[in-house]
Amino acid sequence: MTAREPKLFGRKLPPMEAVSSLPDWKQADPAWIEKALAHALARPGGGWVAVDAARRITDRPRRYRIAGRDWVAWRDRGQAHLAPDACPHMGASLEGACNEQGKLVCPWHGLRLGPEGHADWQLTPTHDDGLLLWARLLDEETPTETPILPPRPPRFLDAVLRHEASCDTQDILANRLDPWHGAHYHPYSFGRLEVIEQLEDEITVRVVYRVAGPYGVEVDARFHCPDPRSIVMTILRGEGEGSVVETHATPIQPGRSAVVELTLASSDHPRFWSLAEPLAPLLRPLVRRAAQRLWVDDAAYAERRHRLRTTR
C-alpha cells in the first residue's frame, strides 16, 4: 500500500467515471481555469467583503486593513460596528481606544465616537451572519442589502481561519479552481483525487481525505464561485455529506489579500453530534490547524501565480 493508495473506511460511494484518464498535468488546463475565474469575477458582489470570524469581534476594538484603508471593529451590546481607524480630530489609531458604553474614547484627547458618527467619521454598513462579519466597502460595485451567501447546512461544527498572502483576491480563487494540484501538493491531506464533472464554471471531484496516516474517507465535493471573491466547496456524497467550506478572499491592498475561510462540518450520524457539540471548543482549533497547514502551501501557490501574472 503506497502513500497514494490510502486505506478507505466509512461510506462506500457508487462507481463514477473520471472526466479524463490523462495525467493531472494535462487535465489542469490553464485556459479552463482562467475561463472559470472570469465567470466568477463577472458575478455581482454587492460591495461586501468578509472581515473575520464574528466571534473574534468583541467589545475590545480590533484593527483591520481592507481595500487600502485601516478600519476598527468593535461591538456595542452585541452589535458589531466597523469604522475608520483614525480619530477625526488628529488621526489617532482607535485600536487602543476604550470602549465605554459602546463608544470609542480616543486615547489621545478623549473624543467619544459612536454609531452616530462625527463629521466625516462614519460607520460603514456591516452584516453579522453569526459566523462571519461582513463589511460593504467596495464602492465600485452595485450595492446589495446583504452579502451573497451560499447555502449552509442546518447543523454544523464551525471553525474560521484568517490567513494573509501577498497576492490579489483572484489568485486565491484561481488556486481553488485548480483541484488537480491537491494530491500532488498536499499529499498529507489528500490521498487520491479525480475530476468527475467539469462544467463551464464549476468542478466536482472524488477525493480521499486523509484522516490518520494511511486511512482516509472518500467524498465527492463540488467547487463553485457564488461571487467574485468567494469559492465554496460542498460535500455532495460520502462522509460529512452537506458539509461546506467557504473560502472568501478579502482585498487588503494591491498585491495583498486575506483568506477568510469558514468550515461548516456536518453529518447525519447521531454519534457525530454526541461528540462534536460538547467538544466543539477543542475541535475548532484542530480544524483551523488543518486549514492553516493547507493555506501555508496554497498561499505560496497563489503568491507564485501573482508574481508570474504581474511580472510578465
N, C-alpha and C positions, 0 to 999 in steps of 0.2 A: 504494500500500500504506500504510494508516494505522497508527497505533500500536496500534489494536485488531484489526488483521488481520496477525498475525505470519506469517513465512515458516517453514513446518514442515520438519523433517528427521527422520530416524530412522524408527521403525516406523510403518506406517500402520494405524490402528485401523479395525475394521469400523464401518459406519454405525450410529448409535444415536440414537434419538429422544429429545429432551429431554422432561422431565416436563410442561413448560408452555412456551407461547410468550409468556406475559405478560412485561412488563418486570420486571427484577430487584426493583425496589422493591415490586412487588405480590407476587412469589413469596416474598420474605423475610417470612414470616408470623410475627409475634411469638408468636402462640398456639402454633404448631408448635414454635418454638424453646423456649418455656417448658415445653411438654409433654415434649419430648425431654430437656431438662435435668432435669425432675422424675424421669424414669426413671433417669437417671444418678445423681442424688442418693439415690435409694432403694436402690441396689445396695450390697452389703456391701463394706467397705473394709479390714476386718481390723485397723484401727487404724494402718496403715502410711502413712508419708509419704516422699517422695523428698527426700533431703538434698542431694546434689550428685553430680557425676561421681566414680566410685570412684577414678580416678587422681589426683584433687585431694586425697584424704585420704592424708597421708604421716605420717612419724614426728613431724613438727612439728605441735603442737596447732593446731587451727583452730576459731574460734568461729562458731556459727550461732544465730540466733534462730528458734525454731519453736514454734508453738502457745503463744505468750505467755511462753516461758521461753528463757533462754540456755543453750546446750549447747556442749560442746567435743568435737571429734572428733580421733582420732589412731590411729596403727597401732602394733601391737606384733608384731614378727616377721611382718608381712603381714596380721595380723588387725585389722580395723577395730573401733574402740570409740567409743561415744558416752556421755557422762555430763554431769551438770550443770556449767555453767561457773561454779562458785562453790565455793571450798575450804570444807569443812565446819567448819574451825576458826574463821576470821573472815571468810569470804566473798570472798577474793581471786579475781580472774579467773585461770583456769588456761590461758588462751590464751598467756600468757607463761611458762608452766611449762617446765622442762627435762624432756625425755623420757629417763629413764635406765633402760635395760633394760625398756622397756615401761611404766614407772611415771612418772606425772607428779609432779614435785617442785615444790610450791607456791613461787612466787617471794617470798612474804612471810616464811614461817617454816620452810620446808623439809619440810612434811608430805608423805610419799610416798603417792600414791594410785594404785591399780592395779585390775585386774579383780576382786579380792576385795572391793572397796568399803571404806567406812569409815562406820559409823553409818548415817545416812540418805542418805549419798552413795553411790549405786549405779549401775552401768551400766544402760542401757536396752537392750532387745533390738534388734539390728541384723541386716540381711541385705545382704550384698555379692554382687550378681549378676554381678560382673566388669565392669559398665558403670556402674551406679548404686549408691550406698549408700542404703539404706532404714533407717528407724527406726520402731519401733512406739510411738507417743507418744499416740495418741488413745484414752483410756481409755473414752470413751462408746461405742465400737464393739466388737462381739464380736470378740475377737482371733483371728487365724489364725496358723499357724506361719510362713508366708512371705507376701510381698506377692502380690497378684493380678496376674500379669504376662500381657500379650498374647503371641501367637505372634511369634517373631522369625525373620528369615532365618538360615540356617545359616552364611552367609558374608557379611561386610559390612565397610564402612568406617564407623567410628562417630565421632560428634562430639557433645558435650554443651554446651548453653548454660544458664546460670543467670541469670535476669533478674528483678528485683523490681518490683512495681507496687502502687499504692495502691488496692487493691480486694480483694474476697473471692475465694475459690477458685471459687465458682460463676460469677463474672463472666468468669473465664478460659475456663471450659468454654463459656459462652454465646457468647463470641467465635468459637470454633471450630465451634460448631453453626450459625453463620451464614456459610456459604460464599459467599452471594450478594454479599457486600461485596468479595470478593477482587480481581476485575479492576478495580473502581472505586477501591478504597482502596489497592491495591498494584499499580498499572499497571507498575511497574518489574520485577515478578516474574511477573505473570500476564497473558497476552495475551488470553485468552478463557476463559470458564467457563460451563458449562451443567450443571444438575442432571439426571441421567439416571435416578436411582432415589431415591425418598424414602419410607422406611418410618417406623414409629412412633418409633423412637429411633436411627436411623442414616440416613446420606445418602451417595450416591455421585455424584461429579461427573466430567465430562470437562473437563479443564483443560489449557491450554497454558502450560507453564513457560518463561519466557524464559531462554535460555542466554547469548546475547550479542546485544545490540542488538535488531534485529527478528527474530532467529532463535530458534525455540523448539521444544520437543518436546511432543507431545500424549499425555496419560496419563488413565486412569480411576482415580480414587482414592476410597476409602471412608473415612468418618469414623464412629467408634463409640466409646462410653464403656464400658470394662470395669469401672470402679469409680467412686466418687463424686468422685474428684479427678483423673481422667485422661481424655484423649481421644486416640485413636490414628488416624493416617492411614496406610492401606495402599495401595500402588500395585497395582492388580489387573491392569491391562493397559497395555502401552506400554513405553517405555524405562525401565529400572530396575524392572521388574516384581518384586514381592516386597519392595521397599524399604518401610521403616516409619519414621514419625516419631511418637514417643511424647511427648505434652505432659502433664506432671504438674504439678498445682497444689498447692503446699505452703503451709499457713497459717503466717504469721509472727505475726500478732496481728490482732484485729478491724480490718478495713479495710486490711490489708497482706498481700500474698502473694508467693510466689516462683514463677516459671515455671522448671521444670527440664525442658528439652526434649532428648530423645535422638533423634538422627538415625542411622538404620542404612541406608546406601546400599548397594544390592546390584545385581547384574547377571548375566546369563548369557553375557555376551560375554567370552571369554578375554582379549581386548585390554584390557578394563577393568581386570582384576586385574593384568595385567602392568605397568600404570601406577599403579593405585591403591595397591597394597600397598607398593611401595618409596617412594612419595611421600606416604604417609599423614601423616607429621608436618607436611608442608607443606599438605596438603589440608584437614586438620581445622580450622585457623584460618579458611580460606576458607568452609567450611560454617558455622562458628559466626558468621562475619561476616554471611553471608546471612540466617541465622536471627535475628541481632540486629537487622538492619535491619527485618525484618518485625515483630519484637516491640516495637520502639520505637513503631510505629504501632498495633499490636494492643493494647499496654498502654494507650495513650491511649483506645482504644475501650472496653476493659474498665473503665478508671477512670471514663470518662464514664457507662457503664452503672451503675456502683456509685453515683455521685453522684445520678443520676436515681432509682435504686431506693431510696436511703436518705433522700432529702430530700422525697419526695412527702408 
